[in-house]
Structure formats: structure tokens, C-alpha cells
Amino acid sequence: MESCAGIPVFISLASIASYDGIADDPLQMMTSGHLFPGKDFSLLRYQEIQQDRETGQVAESEIQLVLKKDQVTMNRLGDFSNTMLFRKNQRFETVYHTPYGDMNMAVYTKEARWEEKQGTGRIHLRYDLSMQGSYASTNELHLEYQKKEKN
């Protein structure tokens, strides 16, 4: 049985956004986190650090992914916070909280897949993002995690 701290995992994340078919620079990140497996779902928790390309300011967030067979819920906690629900062919509206004010946000999920087997998992999301009622981008996120081996 694993401790209350969860199972330590390595995480590899790749994300890309495109607007009108033109892709932005991809975001790639490797980090570590903790997996909390359950009977009908799992929870994956990790820290995300992003640097603003224009200002150089660094923002740190705690990411919590609730993983179920047919949906992924992402909770972002920190200076920039929100909750997003990804379920194929469904739209989810939320509020994106920032230090500069709140913005209305919506995601329309085109793909949401999660597979897990013995401490190794894959998450794939593809969705359209709208901010303040206007289309912002089409996004694709691929995340893989693997249980750390004990020395």
C-alpha cells in the first residue's frame, strides 16, 4: 500500500496551440509528481512553472488532474487558477482567475483519452479554447507519467 503522499512519478508533457491552422511554439516540460490511484479514478498532482515570454515573470501553479475513463478534470491552483472539464464532444464553461482580473473561458473537447496500467499512464486532450466569448485557439496536450523506480 502506498503512503498518503501518493506514488512518486516522472511526468513528460507536450502541449501545442494553433490558431487558424498556424501552430504556436510547442510547450514541453518534464517534472515529477504524485499519483493517487483509486478504484474508479486516479488523481495526478504536480507543480507547473511557466515564464511569460514578454515580461519574464514566473508563475507557479499546482496542477491536479482527476482521471476517469471518459473524462479528465484539471484543477489549476495558484496566481492563475481555474477548473477545466474535458469530455469528448462537450463544452465546459469556467472562469480563469488571474492577478489582473477574471476572464470567462470555455473549452470544447474533441478528444479526451486516459489509459493507465501499473503506475504508467497516458493522457491525450484535443480541444478548442474560447476566451471572453471569442475563439482563442485549438490545443493539444499529451502527458505521460511513469512510476519512479526505488533504488
Secondary structure, DSSP 8 states (H G I E B T S, - for coil): ---TT-EEEEEEEEEEEEETTEE---EEEEEEEEEEE-SS-EEEEEEEEEE-TTT--EEEEEEEEEEETTEEEEEEEESSBEEEEE-TT-EEEEEEEETTEEEEEEEEEEEEEEEEETTEEEEEEEEEEEETTEEEEEEEEEEEEEE----
